[in-house]
């Protein structure tokens, strides 16, 4: 399949994704018994994952959305732009950040630091994908769907310049990573 100027092939089926999301939800339900976490999906890429994850959560919870950006095309810029969408107090809250993919983890580390400075009770991360570089640096997620190498992936909310978010499966780039 070709999206813009890049060729992709299927990497993970929607069935495998659904199984993993249900497994993550069960782990979160177990860990948050007796608590009422606030899920903070990080837009735009996590919207499908967040929707499926929270539909599988049995624990009483709330969901609010935040947005930041460190991507430019197919590469991370490494710069955190201000979080958009925080319109409630996070003081003394158990937060679960919902991320689609951790590339390096540097931006997410800045987000966690910013949220902790607001007096949260706890901040944990659930990510559908964690790449190699994110394993070496920065904050580590408590919940991880899939460990992947440095593949450039799209589908299931992940995009390439806005394209491909609507695909139900995950696709990865064939060949070299774009510059």
Long-range contacts (C-beta under 8 A, 24 or more apart in sequence): 1-171, 3-154, 3-160, 3-163, 3-164, 4-160, 4-161, 4-163, 5-178, 6-74, 6-152, 6-160, 6-173, 6-174, 6-178, 7-173, 7-174, 7-175, 8-154, 8-164, 8-171, 8-172, 8-173, 8-174, 9-171, 9-172, 9-174, 10-169, 10-170, 10-171, 11-151, 11-153, 11-169, 11-170, 11-171, 11-172, 12-146, 12-169, 12-170, 13-169, 14-156, 14-168, 14-169, 17-52, 17-128, 17-145, 17-156, 17-169, 17-170, 18-52, 20-128, 20-145, 20-146, 21-49, 21-52, 21-53, 21-56, 21-128, 21-145, 22-56, 24-53, 24-56, 24-126, 24-143, 24-145, 25-53, 25-56, 25-57, 25-58, 26-56, 27-143, 28-53, 28-57, 28-59, 28-96, 28-126, 28-143, 29-57, 29-58, 29-59, 31-142, 32-59, 32-61, 32-94, 33-59, 35-59, 35-94, 36-60, 36-61, 36-62, 36-94, 37-61, 37-62, 37-93, 37-94, 37-95, 37-96, 38-62, 38-63, 38-64, 38-90, 38-93, 38-94, 38-95, 38-96, 39-63, 39-64, 39-95, 39-96, 39-98, 40-64, 40-65, 40-66, 40-95, 40-96, 40-97, 40-98, 40-115, 41-65, 41-66, 41-97, 41-98, 42-66, 42-67, 42-68, 42-97, 42-98, 42-99, 42-100, 42-111, 43-67, 43-85, 44-157, 44-159, 44-165, 45-99, 45-100, 45-101, 45-157, 45-158, 45-159, 45-165, 46-98, 46-99, 46-100, 46-128, 46-157, 47-157, 47-165, 48-156, 48-157, 48-165, 49-98, 49-100, 49-128, 49-145, 49-156, 49-157, 50-98, 53-98, 53-126, 64-88, 66-111, 68-107, 68-111, 70-106, 70-107, 73-160, 73-161, 73-178, 74-152, 74-160, 74-161, 74-177, 74-178, 75-177, 75-178, 75-179, 76-103, 76-104, 76-106, 76-107, 78-104, 78-106, 78-107, 79-107, 80-107, 80-110, 80-111, 80-114, 83-111, 83-114, 89-118, 90-115, 90-118, 90-119, 90-120, 91-118, 91-119, 91-120, 92-119, 92-120, 92-121, 93-120, 93-121, 94-120, 94-121, 94-122, 94-124, 95-120, 95-122, 95-123, 95-124, 96-124, 96-125, 96-126, 97-123, 97-124, 97-125, 97-126, 98-126, 98-127, 99-125, 99-126, 99-127, 99-128, 99-141, 100-127, 100-128, 100-129, 100-157, 100-158, 101-127, 101-128, 101-129, 101-130, 101-131, 101-153, 101-158, 102-127, 102-129, 102-130, 102-131, 102-134, 102-141, 103-131, 103-133, 103-134, 104-131, 104-133, 104-134, 104-137, 104-138, 105-130, 105-133, 105-134, 105-137, 105-138, 105-139, 105-140, 106-137, 106-138, 108-134, 108-138, 108-139, 109-137, 109-138, 109-139, 112-139, 128-156, 129-153, 150-177, 152-177, 152-178
